[in-house]
Structures are given as C-alpha cells and as structure tokens.
C-alpha cells in the first residue's frame, strides 16, 4: 500500500461560511483552469433545499473567493424545467477548443438525468441537451475527440453500478455503450458502486481516470477515490486499475457532515510540474483539495491491478 495523495493541511478550502449567500453545504465542484485562474463550479445547497451552481476563483488553487450570487440554477422554463425541478448537481467541466462543457446531474421527481451546458466565460451558461434518459449519474467528457468521436464515461444507476463508456458525434446523442468496470467484490472499499469522478487526465501512458467507489456498511455507504488507466487510442481498453484506494474519509470534515464518510470528486487540475490537484467534497458539506504526482498515480494503476469486471 502506498500513500500517493497528500491532503492539503488547511482543508477544507471552502465551507458555507465562505459563501456570500445563505447556504447549508458547498461541495462536489467542477474544477478547471481558466485565464490563469483556478475555477471551481460549486455545488451549493441552499436553505430551501434547492441545489444550484456557485462560482469560486483562485490564483493559487488553494485560496478561493466565491462570487456574490449563484451562476446557474434549475431551469424555470423549456424542456429542462420538469427534469431539474429538484435542482442541478455535481458539475464536471471539460475544455474542448475554447468551450467549457459541463455535464451535470439534473434532479427531479422523475429521477436523475445528465444535462449538458456550455460556457466560454463562466458568466453565461447555455444548456445544450439532456443527454441520457433517467437514471444516470457521473458522466465525464474526455478533453479531446478520439477517432473523430466525443467520448465519455457514464454510470447508469442500476446493477452492476459500474462505469460505462459511450460515444457521440454531436454531444447530444450518445451510443455504442460498453461496460468497462464494475465494483470488485474482493476490494471491500469498492465492492458496492463505482462511478467516474474527475474528467480523464491525459498522460504519456494513458488516460488517467480518478473515480469514486463505495462499500455498503450497516452505517451507510463509505465513499472513497481510486484510479484507473485507459488506453490513449481506445479508452475502452483498461490498462490497469489500482487495487488500493487513493483517498478516503479520515478527517473530521470528511467523516461527519451532511452525509458522513464521503470523499467525492468532480474535477482534477493537472499542473505543468507533473502533479495534479484533486478537488473533492467532504461529507457532502465542504470543499477540499489533495495533490499527487501524476506518475505515481499511473504507476499505481499498473503495479497491483484488480480485474475490471469483478
Ligand atoms: C452520490 C451523489 C454525490 C454524493 C454522494 C454521497 O450518489 O449524489 O453527489 O456526494 O452520493 O452522498
């Protein structure tokens, strides 16, 4: 077992006290670099239970300032309205060209669907489509087209709660789905559910996927993070999945909160020095960051592999 991720010693980096409008929780945020700043698109739970997106900006990736108002809310009209009536959640940002695409969970009485928005400036957001039927979660878009197609990981919320891949020529219609990875019964930290976390990071040896996984205990599920490496030309080919987890709830603000024992990521920012900043929600209550060397994560995926379908 190796420790490859280092949690920032001043975590949490954001709590509800840092948000200028009344809210209960700020967590599971998309992360990206934009104009030399770090951007977090925050999942914010308001006091009336609505889930909206806030925005935070930082020069160094650790100290964030939250904008005075939410930047995106559930749709009030049009085809999205009925599917977002309970709010929008878990934004995951991918830059393609000069556009930032955001897959998010559209939550309503009719389940969870994956919506897609785009923005060029993080001020104006435009909805493109609801890209799944119900009941889907955890969709992450690859930062480039592969063999002329857009590619994503997705997680239908049904047995076997695994990570699937699908393809699209227009970002709206997705198909050719293939199951890549299921929970693995022997690794107790990931024997219940797995789902994509941060959009994949390109490395020399493959696409690095940082995913979340759960085990079900008598006290509810425990959420941890793991990593896998996928072939650069054909990401449906898994080169290795690390047997050990890389991040686990062991700090007070990860162990207790709105939902206890949760670390959950929606975004990681690769740095020019070969490290990656993994942004993650703690206990569905606050935002945190951990760092790792990308080479260490890649090595972990290739060293002590677990089977993809377990
Ligand atoms: C998952 C998602 C996440 C959340 C996690 C733990 O199903 O809803 O947004 O962080 O549960 O509650």
Boltz pocket constraint, residues with backbone or C-beta under 6 A from the ligand:
constraints:
  - pocket:
      binder: B
      contacts: [[A, 28], [A, 89], [A, 90], [A, 223], [A, 259], [A, 262], [A, 264], [A, 281], [A, 284]]
      max_distance: 6.0
